[in-house]
Amino acid sequence: MSDNPADVLIVEDSASLRKIYTEYLKSESIVVDSAASLKDAREKLAERAYPLILLDIKLPDGDGFEILKELTEADSQTLIIVMTAHGSIGKAVDAMRLGAYDFLEKPFDSRRLKSTAKAALAQAANSTERAPLESDQKIKQFHSFVGASDAMQDVYELIKRAAPSKASVFITGESGTGKELCAEALHRQSVRSDGPFIALNCAAIPKDLMESEIFGHLKGSFTGATANREGAACMANGGTLFLDEIGEMSFDLQTKLLRFIQTGIVQKVGSNKDEVVDVRFVCATNREPLEEVRAGRFREDLYYRLHVIPIAMPALRDRDDDIMLIAKNFLKRFSREEAKKYDGFSPTAESIFRQYSWPGNVRELQNVVRNIVVLNQGGIIDVKQLPPPLDSFSAQVAPATKAAPKTRRRRSKANSGLLATTLADVRPMAEIEKLFIENAIALCDGNVPKAAALLELSPSTIYRKKIAWDAENAVKAKA
């Protein structure tokens, strides 16, 4: 062992592989120590901490997962790259979820090992210099996000925890929920924030040009290739590559993408030369990825390689008071852009905004507010200024909102039968609550936000209760 503290501990039972990996890393001036078993590794780790461990899963005296779990439970700052045999992707994904930094599928070449190890060591060096993350208090703005709902607090926390890793992130959610903003936040929060963030929308590129867009091409490699072109993979070197709507990628190209993710090697269209790049992969889709796998439209091995850290973006209708928080933020921004003065929303307009289901999510909300600002002169925004489809929706909601107090007074007499007249008639409050909520949803034709407004509850409260009721019914059905 060198007099200098080792940068990397290689835990590998094969002596020949230990020697090969050591030589690869030494050529990059990386100081290496090694262990042939769990016992050897524990003895080394008892003496000192290593910035990085290359960990084989199968060891003669146990499972490499044991080391990973022990370091994770000890809240160690050591980064772990898991080495796994071909065909064991499932185990590698489990390792990532336990906290591994990345994994390498054997056999891998020197370029792949050097690139991954150097990126990990750079992160380990920078992590001690980074400022601590924000406290657990409610956050109203996070990078480009606006929102203080519990659903968004969960998203912010996931981004904070996932950002320092190189692990692939798979973002899902309806169109307009902010999947690209999530990818940008992951990049800005990471140690790669000084590197490039390259976004590619797979749905907006013709399928026959997709390979060139990702990997680049040489002049003359196909009709129309009038000059050499760098692909998104090379442009993202040292940073983050975001592949939006990845479900639109052809099956053949998915195979090439999988090879790139596993090796870190890019080959331009029309070239025989390999180039090694270091990128962090983030992808997104508005489809259900597992359904795409089952339907045969998305490679299963690519899914498991990318779906390491899933982040589900909540729909706007599930974000409680975020609707008005975001609307007011857009109103302020667009008023400034259009040099107009707006004083906010009337109570009736706010009620409509809260009860509308927003199928287009934040993007639709943004378009509605921009429409209002551009086509009107300022002041208080009221029902008359709302564009389609909110104008027709307001005709249904506004009268019901105004009549709500009278309706409740009438109900108190009509439903007096709910009051028990004998001890035997007394019903549990949970049962009555469920009856009232389900009745309100039915009267609102399944519109949960509208029912929540009439019941003066948060939509997320109703959604949580519905999930609990469904789970309870499922248990009863199995019994």
N, C-alpha and C positions, 0 to 999 in steps of 0.2 A: 504494500500500500504506500502511496506517495506521502511525503511529509505534509503536503497541503491537504486540508480537509476535502473529502470527496464531495463532488457535486451530485453524483448519481450512485444509487445502490441498485445493482442488477440482481434480481432474485430469479434464478434459472437453474434447473437441475442438470441440464446438459452442459458438460464442460466445454465442448466444442462451440456451442452457441454463445456461452458466456465470453469465450475468447474473441469470437467474431464481433459481438456487440461492443465489447470493450475497445477493440481496435477501431471500429467505426467512430466511436465517440472520442477516443483519444486523438484522432486526426483533426478534431475540432477544438483541441485543447481543453476538453472536458475531463475532469478528474473522476475516475471510476473506482468503486469498490464493488465486491460481489459476494453473493451467498448462494449455496447450493440447495438449501432446504428452509423450511419454516423455522427450525431451531436455529440455524445459522443467522437467518434474517433477524430473529428476535434478539439474538446476542449483539448483533451489530447495532440495532436500533436502541438497545439499552445503553450503549456507550455514547451515542450521539444522534442528533436528528439530521436527516438528509433533505435537501430541497426537493429532490425527485427520486422516485423509485420506479424501476422497470420491473413489473411483477408478473411472473408466469402464473397461470391459474392452477395447473396441475403440478403438484410437487410431491416428492416421495413420502413425506410424512404428514401430508394434509392438503388442504385447499387454500390457494392464495387469497380467497375471500376472507379468510380469518384475519390476515394482516390488514386488509382493507377495512374490515369492520372495526378492528381494534384502534386503528389510527383515526377513523371517523368518530368513534365514540369518545376518543381522547381529545377531539377537536384539534387535531394536529394540522399544522400549516403545510405539511409535506404533500406534494402533488404525486399522484400515482397514475402511471400509464400501464394498463393491463395488456399482456401479450397472450393471445389466444390462438388455438389451432383453427384451420379452415373448417367452416361448418359449425363453429361454436358462437355465432353472432349473438344468439339469445343470451348466453352467459355474459358476454361482453356488455350488452345493453343493461343487464342487471347490475353489472359492476359500475356503470356510469350512474345509474340511479342511486347506488350506494355512496357515490361521491368521487369516483375515479375521474381523473382529468381527461383521459382519452384512452383509446385502445388501438392496438396494432394487430392485424390478422396475419399470422404466419402463413407462408414465408413473406417477409418484407425485405426490401433492399436498403442499402446504406443511406440513400437520399431520404427515404421516408423516415427512417429512424432519426437521422440527424435533424431534419426539419422539425419533427414533432418534439424531440428532446430540447432543442434550442428555444422553441416557442414556450415550452413549459418552464424552463429555467429563467427565461426573460420575465414570465409572469410571476414566478416565485420571488425574483429580485424586486419587482415593482410592487408586489402586494403589501410589503411592509411600509412602503412610502405613501400608500393611498390613504386618503382621509377616511375615517370611520363612516359607515352608512348612517342615514338619518334615523332618528328615533322612531318608536312604534306609534307615535301620535298620528292622527288623521292627516293625510297629505291631500291637498286640493289640486296641486299641479306637480307633475312628474315628467321631466323632459318636455315632450310636446303634448302630453296628455293633460286633460282637464277633467277632474272628477274626484269626489270624496266618498263615494259609495263603498260599502263593504266589498262588493264584487271587484272594484278597481283596486282597493287596498291589497287584495289577494294577488292581483296581477302585478302590482308594483313590487310586492315582496318576492314573487317568483322571479321577476327580472333581476332584482338585486342579487338573489342567490345564484341564478344561472349565469349572469354576465361574466364573472371572473373565470369561468371554465372555458375550455375549448369545445365542450360537448355540443353536439348538434341540437338545435331547438326547432320544434315543429309547432307552428302557430296555426290554430284553427279558429273559425268563427264566421259568422255571416258576412256578406259583403257590406262594407261601410263601417265595420266595427273598429278599425284602426290597426290592422295587422302589420302594415308597413311601419306605423309609428312605434309599434312594439319592437320590431326588428331594429329600428334606429336607436331606441332606448337601450336595447341590449348592447349595441355597438358602443354607444357613448358611455355606458356604465362600465365597460370592460377595459382591460389594459391595452386593447387594440384601438382605443378611441383616437389616437393620433394617426392611425392608418386609414386607408380608404373604406368607405361604405358603398358598395356597388349593388344596386337593386335591378333585378331583371324580371319583368312581367312575362311569364311564359305564355299567357293567353293573348298577349298583344303582338307576338312575333310569329310570322308564318313558319309552319313546322319544318319546311326545307331549309330555313335559315337559322334555326335554333342552335344547331351544333356550332355554326360559325360564331354566333353571338356569345356562346358560352366559352368556347375554346379558341376562337380566332381563326384566321386563315391566311394563306400566302397568296400573293398576286398570281392570277391565272389558274388557281386551283379549281374554279368552276366559273360558269358564265356569269359575268357581272363582277367578278373579283378583280377589280382594276388596280388594287393596291393591297399591300400587306395590312392586316388588321389585328389589333390586340383584342382578345376576347375578355369577357367579364371576369373569368377566373384569374387571368394574369393581372388585370387592372386591380383586383381585390387583394393581391399579394400583400401579406402583412396586416390585413384588415378583415372585413366581414363581407361574405357574398350572400345576398338575400335573393332567393328564388321564389317569387310570388306566383300563386296559382300553379304550383308544381304538378298538379294533377293533369294539366293540359299537355305535358311533355309526352312525346311518343315513346312507345315501349322500347324501341331500339336505342334511343338516346338515353333512356333510363339506365341501360346496361353500361354505356360509356360514362355516365355520371357516377355510377356506383364504383367503377374502376378508379376514377379520379378521386373520389372520397377516400377510398381505401389506400391508395398509393401516394396521393398528393402530386401526381404526375400529369401534366397537360401535354397534349400533342395537337398542334394546330391542323386544321383541314388542309391537306396537300403537303404536309411536312412529315418527315421521318424522325425529326429531332424531338426528344423528350425535354420538358422543362419542369422543374420542381417548384411548386408554389406552396405557400403556407396561408390558408384561409380558414376562417371559422364559418361553418355553414348554418344558415337560418333559412327555413322554408315556410311556406304558408299555403293554405287552401281553404276555400269556402265549402268544400265537400267533406263528407265523412271518410277519412282516409282508409279505415279498415274495410268499409263497404267497397271502396275502389279496389282494394286488394282482393277481396272475395269475388268481385266481378271480373277480375283478370285484367284490369286496366292499369294497375300499379304493381310494380315488382315487390314481392314480399320482402326479399332481402334488402332492397333499397329502403323500404318502409322502416324496417327495424334498425337500419344504419342511421336514418335521419330522426326517427321518433324516439330520441333519447330523453329529452326534456320537453314534454308537451305543455303548451300554454294555450288555454281556451279563452278567447276574447268574448266577454259577455255582450249580449244584445243590449241596445240602448234601453229597451222597455224593462230590462231587469236591473237598471242602475238607479232606481229611486229618484232623488232630487238632483241627480247629475244632469237631467234634461234641462232644467232651467239654469243651472250653473254654466253649462256649455252654451246654451242659447244666449245668455247675457255676455259671455266672453266673445262669441261671434258678433253680437250686436255692437259691442264696443269697437272691435277690430274693423268691421265693415263701415261703421259710421265715420271712423277716422279716415278710411280710404276714400269714402265718397264725400267727405267734408260736410256731413250732415249731423244734426243734433237730435238724438233720440233719448227719451227719458225713461225707457223701460217698457214693460208689458203690463197691460191692464189685468186685474184679477181673473176676468173671464178668459182672456187670451192665455194666461198661465194655466188655467184649469184645462183648457183644450190641449195645450202642449203636453201636459202631464198625462192626459187620458188617451191621447192618440198613440197607436201602437208602434209607429216609426219602423216600418218594414225595411226602409233603406238605411236605418241606423244613423250614426253621426253624420255620414255624408249627406243624407236626406235633410237632416236638421240644418246643416250648414247651407245647403241650397235654399231652403225655405227662408232662413234669416237673411241671406244675401238678396233674395227676391224682394223681401219686404223693404229692406234698406234702399235698394236701387229704385223701386217703383213708387216710393212714398216720400213725403217731404220732412218727416221728423215727428217729434212729440211722443205721445204714448201710443204704443201699438195695441190696437183693439181688434175685435172680431172682423170688422169690415176690411181690414188690411191683410187678412190671412189669404195666401194663395191656395190653389188646389193642391192636394185633396183636403186640406184642413178647412176650407170654407164650407164644403158639403158636410164634413164631419162635425163642424161647429153647430150646424142646424139640429143635429141629433143630441149633442152633448149639452149645449148651453141651456136649453129649456129644462132638461133634467136636473142640471146643476142648480138652477134658480129655484126649482120646485122641490128640491130635496128636503128642506125642513118640514114643509106641509106633508109630504109623502110619509115622512117618519112619524108625524103626529097621527096620521090616519092609521098607520100600521099598528100603533100601540093599542088601538081599540080592536082592530080586525084580528090581531093575533093574540088577543088576551087569553086564548085557549092554551098558549104556551106556558102560562103561569099555573103551577101545580095547585090543586085544591085539596089534595091529601098527600100524606108522606109517601105513599106508594107511587104517586105521579111525579115525584121529584126526579129530574134527569141530570146526568153529569154535565157540567158546563162545557167540557170538551165536545160532547155530542151535539149540544145546541149550537156551539160555535161553528162546527163543521157543517151543520144543517143550513145555517144562515149564509155561510160563505159559498157553499155549493149552489144554493138557491140564487144568490146574487150573480154568480158567474153565468148560470143558465139564463137569467133574465137579460144579461148583457151579451147573449149569443157567444159565450166563450171568451169575451174580451176581458182578460184578467186586470189590466191597468184600469179600465173603466169601472169594473166591479170594485177594485181597491179604492178608487176615488170616492165612490158612493158609500162604501163602508168606513171611509176615513182610516184606511190601513195602507201600509207600504206594499206595492206589488211584490217585492221580494219576500215579504212576510207570508203572503198567500202562496207564492211558489214553493217556499220551504215547507209550509204545512201540507201542500198537495203531495210533495215528494214523500213526506213522512206517512201520509195516509196511504199512498200507493204501496210503500214498503210494508206497512201494517197489513194491508189487504193481501199482499203476496205471501206473507208469513202464514196468514189464516188459510189461504188456499192450499198451501203445502201441508198444513196440519191434518 
